[in-house]
Amino acid sequence: MSDARHALHEHFGFDDFRPGQEDAVRAALDDRDVLVVMPTGAGKSLCYQLPALMRDDLTIVVSPLVSLMQDQVESLAARYPADACPVALINAQQDVAENRAVLDRAVDGSLRLLYVAPERFSSPGFLEAIRGARVGLFVVDEAHCVSQWGHDFRPDYFRLADAARWLGARAIVASTATATPEVARDIVVRLGLRDPVLVSTGFDRPNLSFVVVPCGSDKDRRQRISASLADPEARPAIVYAGTRRATEELSTALTAELGVEVPAYHAGLSRDLRASVQRRFMGGEVEVVVATNAFGMGVDKADVRTVCHDAVPGSLEAWYQEAGRAGRDGAPARALLFSCSKDKGLHVFFIERAAVDDGVVDRVAGAVLGRAIDGRYDVFASDLGDEGEQVRAVIGHLARAGVLQPAPSGLDRVRGRVVGPFDSPARARALASAAEGQRARWRQYRTVWEFVEGSQCRRAGILRHFGDEESPHPQVPCCDVCDPSLVPARPGREAALAVGVGADDLDGAIRHVAAQARPAVGRTRLVEILRGGRSKGLLRHSYDGLPVYGQFDHLGKDAVLGRVDALIDDGVLVSSGGHYPVLGVGPEALAA
């Protein structure tokens, strides 16, 4: 390993390894399969980049995003003369001639590192060409995806292990920042790792503060996100939204409220526009980006100070990976999760929609087998049904049942071979696989909501979830449970405090409206004022100018109304009676 330390300094300028790196590098140099589990920012990439640059064969890195590949290739290429760079990538953004030239270099031995996307293995031409190369390491980056996609079938990832062995790779290196013990075991199985060296350095990010922010409405959530990013010290920042529409709406709102450009990033935008947004964010031209969850995977922007989530993700693993894009430089940073009760209903909707019933399995199996010619099938996905992703999931269940052997294909087609009959035992295996996929989704749902709604230390909960038994040692304020002051206040609280109404003083806010509203209001209007209503009657009388207007929009109508009625029963409020009763402050309140 003295040679490795010399190479470490020569190629990267470092004097020594970080924890875990030396073990992973040694294993990769010894042609051992390796599973590397390190938190974001701990130096996972070096675990395969350094041995690749030291070896005399080709290392293939399979990465899920063009942005990840581009960043790593550019970073490594900057260390070499342009005519002697041993690192390159193949992707759809390059023309055929450029990709052909890269392939030629891979085969003739002048490349040491080749980055490719998983879907590249669906091209027979690529496979035949790259087979001429002497492949040493086959790296699967973001390897947790192999396990997660086991229940939501993605053919491009289904046979990466087969591709690695077919190419004659001497070892497989799997790398991830988010793997529970169960997922780690699943990665080993799905990639066929042989007696792998397991390198894990723990999951704690001691420089991150973790904050869950309960919100009562989309308006409340948006205002709190804006307030959290108002201080320039909170930026650069990434705000993750759950849908393209939410991304666009939040981008517009934050641009107006923060007074700076906040661009949107999602798959519905053109490739050039997405590349421009990412380039400007990486270069510091824009400080805040609102994006769907694809943005940032593997992008090494070290100085992100805040990561916000506009909705609760579908799993704790997904949230922690995205939150981990904050503070990669080791300086204090925050991960803020803005939760709303309606997020829970949306999760349930998607889980139930993903359920596969017996009839869908029978129909897809019959359609595929009926169209197979000489044991092979190649059909449009739309010919198998209108369910889209559900159809692909069924293909995966039939593969695990031993009926089909899928081949990578475009999103609009399914291809592969028929390898077994769809008889009663096979049908039972396929249905069992579908049921396990659904159970996995419900497990993720329960886990993430137990975390969001829990009252124990967030950091300790994260570590326990990933099987890390170490005690937390935060270098910053830990979390909202340990330090409630981390929760950003609702905008406008200052006005309420100025009239003596505290942050959670619902009774005080009710009394204030009953005493100050002119003209006086009844029960229903009072509740509307506190919950931030926008009816014509409310706006006509400028009730939205009251200091406590909208301060309890996170509470349900019945909860606020119930408190109003309780104060009436206690004599704190009095009703005028009649056809249009209004409220006033009663003698009990005056006595207090």
Steps between C-alpha positions, in 0.01 A plus 500: 500500500802731501460507120135589550590788730748626245232475229250669730727801527596493132146479362295682764746701708401332829757386755292226658177305464174580670342228716406194294665611178819303547313171556286555189798594282700200617209265423449648152872467422483135612204424263260457790131585471426797728192664651579856613245668728606853595303815574483770236819700492714228660695423182326196345607589145868483587453137609470398135664794320840452661532124435371557145780750435756262653391191305607418144151394384164678450258594778138549388290723725123461462329817621130593490538865400681687227569782745681264737718362222576842354603644835732214586656481154566875490646496850741217416582629151614834646800317647635377164616647168215498247680253270577253781183492709423142614135582585200531267126442475251378244154656495222616272611865519813417299478426130564156354855582396596618851355187661669281240836664574454439874416135436811461286715640782335263748579202280856603410590541868558876516205555737496411867153626596189487282169641627178369342129514577316173581286519186815481287499125569179470298704561185637179345750711306642649818525163672680339207739794468584533869552126531825555315631699796686345792257579783636496852247669728128534434367775729130542583465846652186590699473124552199528731301555180558137410310397811231769491419428139462132573136569585442757223654328204755692294646270234811714455611404852362150511801330347799716592657204677463289185651780292800526733574128489435477125757773445748304709533757778743383763304663785181695566503810720164614636481847657217671691432755770163363607472131574326346798634157602212344303579703188872424532422127504271546200773682306739210561241252369378701201850584377629151574791630706740216580632499856498880496706728718250713692616854575269714714605814685172588671216725397525805721544844347613693808494838323131475401203614707186297429167679529145377440259793459128414534292721270125544479463593135688557176499872577650443844761270351598745227529790745718298734731388219532863389573612857761224537690621193461876553838530671778492237698282745241224435611478138596334266191285541309223326124478543354163403138492386291188443360579152588704193204729563605563860853568377380771261263658753757509778765636264271791411402566862856494637629721219245762603542462876880472519567763238751278317468269203392151609486278190311173471656167399299195394481240223233695312751771410727476198837336546680825419298694758562237769872506422499879519326505839742246641804677359390837640427351841834320511676819394326717760300710253177394671482421870175305524355231272156337531517151355354155485700229670721418198693825545823475691553124503875474525553869415792614711411856602668512834361823642124435500385645833133396498297219348123540529234242420164643397335161558576184696685254269381144462778351712744600771786383280395736219474794738837436665681467170355829374551673836863387487569736212531776760830576668734279300778747585467409870371844601167534689192440283131418541257241366140625536204269437171690471223250568127532447227252584388484138841351409392187683187469287706542183734221608206269561355588158821409318550180699147383428534594133817288476323188629502215246196275499473148363322610184780736393763227546292255295434754224862616463635145509248390238574796275878457515496124447243536224726740307824306553663364185753217533517563872569874470271798555535861392175694537377850569428551869169660405392170342514344846269749671454861600659469844852604390729451800274224633550300181878527542467390860307190385779419252739507795277270706477255205880510471540413868246222450723344234267570206683783321856617461467872415754691297562875537277704271356845449216631714244421230593133450559177689746246364650169604470120493240259631685261729219310673127421490239719665344212691340494845829491698648782289182705541516452876865614505418809295210593729718444806763734351233765436370466856851542642547814291184645648604406854834674439319822400286490814811440713664807350182700561480402866869563558512849350184612683618356831809716449304811402245472781740365761621682808846345535833644384499511119872427470479193725196378306684528169802311631289220645305468173822438309630256760763740635534441875743786562390781733426827322768767533360809328727797445199729450154530663373146453134504399162656569430245776822580684479873423147626412641842413621349171140493371450813287220723632199576287544836327298773672550372853665828594172689450314247713760516775475877498138474615580239763407183307765226518589254227265229629251719687180410317279624786680835497456532123128422530456763769695755294276456194183513711617827659655673199310393187286783360229437418477226760497142369325176579640156566545397135667822388732499803619153409547607137716795610729286715537241225586757232183488289466709186123544464363825356334594830822453694703707256234771466528583870883466500500227763817371334674801656450373856834399662384142558352447151597158361717410797314173559458380142677182606197404712179350368178700497332272755793531741486882501120509514501256791730731693275801425197313636693397810586864571132594458401226746761630748372857474824627345301591187138609477262473207254779416231251399238572234499401133857618440685455831842659546759441767644725764733462796315382809544592864713193565761628256485850646546360848805307383 
